[in-house]
Amino acid sequence: MDCESIQMAISDENNLTERKESGRRGRKPGRKTSSEKVDIKAKLERSRQSARECRARKKLRYQYLEELVADREKAVIALRTELERVANTMG
């Protein structure tokens, strides 16, 4: 590359960064049409429903884990009593 093409490339990069910083794209905040308001309400309702379902799944998961712990504790107690019984018969 010669000097002129390098300078053009640098000036092109500068122009791109200037445009990115100064220009704003997209919708302006605060201007919503009635259909967008309905969409937002629907989105909020979906979000609420999803949160309800998530809490229900969480509750079920905790119930399952509590039952699992209770079953394991019963097994531990049964094994300890058997161990004591065997130790008493040998000793």
C-alpha angles and dihedrals in degrees: 000000000000126000095262094054090049091051091048091051091051092048090049090053091049091051091051093051091047091053092048093052098044103035123076121203133196133032124336114246119252097030108106128158122220092256090054090052089053090048090052091050090050091048091051091049091050089049092051091048091049090050091050091051091047091052090049091051090048091051091050091048092052091047090052092049092048090052090048091052091048091051091049091048090053089050091050091050091049092050092048093052090048090049091051091048092051092045091051093050092051097042 
